[in-house]
């Protein structure tokens, strides 16, 4: 997709804020634990390579991604830190992983055997680093029972010429909620799995952003810092207190490209869903759902000169129309996420309006949007 560099609509990414968030997270660690920054989905929409550089400067020990391709992007950019692919990849990708020193996630002994076969046929002399995923209640990937896990560890030892267990991990489903009963049950189950190991691997990681913020005694020695690295609260507004301040790194700005006065009774947008209640000033802003601005944001307000201006009519693919408090000139800044004067709109405001979470909002911004790093 082409990046719209000639359009005055852009995501502003504050790399200093990302460095600050990671630095605070590191200071919050205990016992020399490691910190891996999660860069999946293009760094949660912020730009994986640029965020990785900021994370490196802030002392991140490694990175986590979702896909092998995301890991290869980081290697191509020159990063030498450990990289873990959190999702399940194809066994034949083990060859690519070994050549690029990338760790892979494993959820079954059959996968290990297939990967070992591919490595043997390719004549690989270096072992594949794997992390064993344990399903303690997320229901996504991972070994489900301690006995099954123990059998898998034994099977992996038979493939030890080609595979080494670098880590073991689980993922919490409710670490961002006030009620900790389900979280506690997952911790208990994880401990049962760990009892099957005669020796712990290099990395034991259970803490995502939420667990690292609000749950200290999880039994790991590494955290996977995801959304908190970008300055957003994983609990949104359920748990508002955090051990260190989270500084949002992303803002979204555009401008007015057309301003007109319409008469009372005029209709705006597809479906003619908006009718002017009186003579009104209407501005057009060059951003739409093709940029990741959710169509459900009709009726939401953006900021112009510190004033809230409602989105009127349906969000179009490339444009939105807003009701202005007065006439403005071409090029007047429009803030969709961020500050304007004394007013502010944050990611959670958009998420709550459309009935989703802050993760989906920031990951939904398309590559067409220009990203400016400040």
C-alpha positions in Angstrom: 0.0 0.0 0.0 1.3 3.5 -0.9 2.0 5.8 2.0 0.2 9.1 1.6 3.2 11.4 2.2 1.7 14.3 0.4 -1.4 14.4 2.5 -1.4 16.4 5.8 -2.8 13.5 7.7 -0.3 11.6 9.9 0.4 9.5 13.0 2.9 11.2 15.2 5.0 8.7 17.2 6.8 10.0 20.2 9.9 7.8 20.5 11.0 9.5 23.7 7.7 8.4 25.3 8.4 4.8 24.3 11.9 4.9 25.8 10.5 6.4 29.0 7.8 3.7 29.3 10.4 0.9 28.8 12.8 2.6 31.2 10.1 2.7 33.9 9.2 -0.9 33.3 12.9 -1.9 33.6 13.1 0.0 36.9 10.0 -1.9 38.1 11.7 -5.3 37.5 13.1 -7.4 40.4 15.9 -10.0 40.7 17.6 -9.0 37.4 14.6 -10.2 35.3 14.8 -9.7 31.5 12.5 -7.5 29.5 11.4 -8.3 25.9 9.4 -5.6 24.0 6.5 -7.0 21.9 6.7 -5.6 18.4 4.0 -7.6 16.6 1.6 -6.0 14.3 4.2 -3.4 13.2 4.9 -2.4 16.7 1.2 -2.1 17.6 0.9 0.2 14.6 3.7 2.5 15.7 6.4 1.0 13.4 8.3 -2.1 14.4 11.8 -1.1 13.4 11.6 2.4 14.8 10.1 1.2 18.1 12.8 -1.5 18.3 15.5 1.2 18.0 13.9 3.1 20.8 13.6 -0.1 22.9 17.2 -0.9 22.3 18.2 2.5 23.5 16.1 2.0 26.6 17.8 -1.3 27.4 15.4 -3.9 26.2 16.9 -7.4 26.3 15.0 -8.8 23.4 11.9 -8.7 21.2 8.7 -10.7 20.7 6.8 -10.9 17.5 3.8 -12.9 16.2 5.1 -14.0 12.8 8.4 -15.3 11.4 8.2 -12.5 8.8 8.1 -9.9 11.6 11.3 -11.4 13.1 13.0 -11.4 9.7 12.2 -7.7 9.3 14.0 -7.0 12.6 17.0 -9.1 11.5 17.2 -7.3 8.2 17.2 -4.0 10.0 20.3 -5.1 11.9 19.0 -6.0 15.3 21.0 -8.8 17.0 19.0 -9.2 20.2 17.1 -12.4 20.9 13.8 -12.6 19.0 10.9 -14.9 19.9 8.1 -15.7 17.5 5.1 -16.1 19.8 2.8 -17.8 17.3 3.0 -21.3 15.8 5.0 -21.3 12.6 5.4 -24.0 10.0 8.0 -26.7 11.0 9.9 -26.2 7.8 10.5 -22.6 8.9 12.9 -24.0 11.5 15.6 -23.8 8.9 15.0 -20.0 8.4 14.9 -19.6 12.2 18.2 -21.3 12.8 19.9 -19.3 10.0 18.7 -16.1 11.5 19.0 -17.0 15.2 15.2 -16.7 15.8 13.5 -18.6 18.6 10.2 -20.5 17.8 7.2 -21.4 19.9 6.2 -25.1 20.3 2.9 -26.6 21.4 3.4 -30.3 20.5 6.1 -33.0 20.3 5.0 -33.8 16.7 5.9 -30.3 15.6 9.4 -30.8 17.1 10.0 -34.0 15.3 8.9 -32.5 12.0 11.2 -29.5 12.5 14.1 -31.8 13.5 13.6 -33.8 10.3 13.8 -30.6 8.2 16.9 -29.5 10.1 18.5 -32.9 9.6 17.8 -32.9 5.9 19.2 -29.4 5.6 22.4 -30.4 7.4 22.0 -27.7 10.0 24.8 -27.8 12.6 23.2 -25.2 14.9 20.3 -26.1 17.2 16.9 -24.5 16.9 15.9 -22.5 20.0 12.4 -23.2 21.1 10.0 -22.0 23.8 7.4 -24.4 25.1 3.9 -22.8 25.3 1.7 -23.9 28.1 -2.1 -23.4 28.0 -3.1 -22.6 31.6 -6.4 -21.2 30.6 -6.1 -18.9 27.6 -7.3 -21.7 25.3 -5.2 -20.5 22.4 -2.0 -22.6 22.0 0.1 -24.7 24.3 0.2 -28.0 26.2 -2.9 -28.5 28.2 -1.9 -31.1 30.8 1.2 -31.5 32.9 1.5 -35.2 31.9 1.3 -34.3 28.2 3.9 -31.6 28.8 6.2 -34.1 30.5 5.9 -36.5 27.6 6.7 -33.7 25.2 9.9 -32.8 27.1 11.0 -36.4 26.9 10.3 -36.5 23.2 12.2 -33.2 22.7 15.3 -34.8 24.3 15.3 -37.4 21.6 15.7 -34.5 19.1 18.4 -32.8 21.2 20.9 -32.8 18.3 18.7 -30.3 16.5 16.6 -28.6 19.2 17.2 -26.9 22.6 14.6 -25.6 25.0 15.4 -22.0 25.6 12.2 -21.0 27.3 8.8 -22.0 28.7 5.8 -19.7 29.0 2.1 -19.1 29.4 -0.3 -16.3 28.8 -2.8 -14.9 31.2 -6.3 -14.2 30.1 -7.5 -11.9 32.9 -4.4 -10.2 34.3 -6.0 -6.8 33.4 -9.1 -7.4 35.6 -9.7 -6.6 39.3 -11.1 -10.0 40.0 -8.0 -12.2 40.3 -9.6 -15.6 40.8 -9.1 -16.9 37.3 -5.6 -15.4 37.2 -4.7 -17.1 40.4 -5.9 -20.4 39.0 -3.7 -20.0 36.0 -0.7 -19.3 38.2 -1.4 -22.5 40.2 -1.7 -24.5 37.0 1.6 -23.1 35.6 3.4 -24.2 38.8 2.2 -27.7 38.3 3.7 -27.7 34.8 6.9 -26.3 36.0 7.2 -29.1 38.6 7.6 -31.5 35.6 10.9 -29.9 34.7 14.1 -31.1 36.3 15.8 -27.9 35.3 14.4 -24.6 34.3 15.4 -23.2 30.9 17.0 -19.8 30.4 13.7 -17.9 30.1 10.5 -18.5 32.1 8.0 -15.9 31.0 4.4 -15.5 32.2 4.0 -11.7 32.5 2.5 -9.6 29.8 2.0 -5.9 30.3 -0.9 -6.3 32.7 0.8 -9.0 34.8 4.0 -7.0 35.0 2.1 -3.9 36.2 -0.2 -5.6 38.8 1.1 -9.1 39.7 4.6 -9.5 41.0 4.7 -13.2 42.2 4.2 -15.0 38.9 7.2 -17.3 38.9 9.0 -16.0 35.8 12.3 -14.3 35.1 11.3 -12.3 32.0 8.4 -10.0 31.0 6.8 -9.5 27.6 6.1 -5.7 27.6 3.5 -5.1 25.0 0.9 -2.2 25.1 2.5 -0.6 28.2 5.6 0.1 26.1 3.4 2.3 23.9 2.0 4.2 27.0 -1.4 2.6 27.0 -3.1 0.9 29.9 -3.9 -2.8 29.2 -6.9 -2.5 31.5 -8.1 0.6 29.9 -10.2 2.2 32.7 -10.9 -0.8 34.9 -7.6 -0.5 36.8 -6.3 3.0 36.6 -3.5 3.0 39.1 -0.1 1.9 37.7 3.3 1.6 39.5 4.8 4.1 37.1 3.2 6.6 34.7 2.3 5.4 31.2 3.0 8.0 28.5 1.0 7.5 25.3 3.3 7.7 22.3 0.8 8.0 19.5 -1.3 10.9 18.3 -3.3 11.4 15.0 -3.6 14.7 13.3 -5.0 16.0 10.0 -6.4 19.3 8.7 -9.3 20.9 7.0 -9.2 20.7 3.2 -12.6 22.2 2.5 -15.0 24.4 4.5 -18.5 25.4 3.5 -21.7 26.8 5.0 -24.7 24.7 4.5 -28.4 25.7 5.0 -30.7 24.2 7.6 -32.1 20.9 6.3 -29.0 20.1 4.2 -27.9 16.5 4.3 -24.3 15.2 4.7 -22.7 12.0 3.6 -23.7 8.5 2.4 -27.2 7.6 3.1 -28.0 11.2 4.0 -28.0 10.2 7.6 -27.2 13.7 8.9 -29.5 16.7 8.5 -28.4 20.2 9.5 -30.6 21.5 12.3 -29.7 25.1 11.3 -27.3 26.9 9.0 -24.0 25.3 9.8 -20.3 25.4 9.0 -19.1 22.0 7.7 -15.4 21.0 7.3 -14.0 18.1 5.3 -11.0 16.2 6.7 -8.9 13.9 4.5 -9.0 10.6 6.5 -11.4 7.7 6.4 -11.9 4.1 7.1 -9.3 3.1 4.6 -6.8 4.7 7.0 -8.3 2.7 10.0 -10.7 5.3 11.2 -13.6 3.1 12.2 -16.9 3.8 10.3 -18.7 3.6 13.7 -17.2 6.9 14.7 -20.0 8.9 13.2 -21.2 11.2 16.0 -17.8 11.1 17.7 -16.0 14.5 18.1 -12.5 15.6 17.0 -10.7 18.8 18.0 -10.3 22.0 16.1 -8.6 24.9 17.8 -9.4 23.3 21.2 -13.1 22.9 20.4 -14.9 19.6 20.0 -16.4 19.2 16.5 -18.8 16.3 15.8 -18.3 13.9 12.9 -21.5 14.4 10.9 -22.6 11.9 8.3 -21.0 8.5 7.8 -17.3 8.1 7.8 -16.2 7.7 4.2 -13.3 5.6 2.9 -11.1 8.6 2.5 -12.8 11.6 4.2 -14.9 12.7 7.1 -17.1 15.7 7.5 -17.3 17.6 10.8 -19.5 20.4 12.2 -17.5 23.4 13.0 -18.3 26.1 15.7 -17.3 28.8 13.2 -15.6 29.3 9.8 -12.0 28.1 9.6 -9.5 28.5 6.9 -8.0 25.8 4.6 -5.3 23.9 6.4 -6.6 24.4 10.0 -5.2 21.5 12.1 -7.6 18.8 13.2 -6.7 16.5 16.1 -8.3 13.1 16.2 -6.1 11.6 18.9 -4.0 14.0 21.0 -4.2 17.5 22.4 -5.5 20.8 21.0 -5.5 23.7 23.4 -6.8 22.6 26.8 -8.8 19.7 25.2 -7.6 16.1 24.7 -8.8 13.0 23.0 -7.1 9.7 23.8 -7.2 6.2 22.3 -9.5 5.0 25.0 -12.1 7.6 24.0 -12.3 6.2 20.5 -12.3 2.6 21.8 -15.1 3.2 24.2 -17.2 5.0 21.6 -17.1 2.1 19.1 -17.2 -0.6 21.7 -13.7 -2.1 21.4 -10.3 -1.9 23.1 -7.4 0.4 22.7 -5.3 -2.4 21.2 -7.7 -2.7 18.2 -7.7 1.0 17.6 -3.9 1.4 17.3 -3.4 -1.8 15.4 -6.1 -0.9 12.9 -4.3 2.2 11.5 -3.4 1.3 7.9 0.0 1.6 6.2 -1.5 4.4 4.1 -1.2 6.7 7.0 2.1 8.6 7.1 4.0 8.0 10.4 6.2 10.9 11.6 8.7 10.1 14.4 9.4 12.9 16.9 
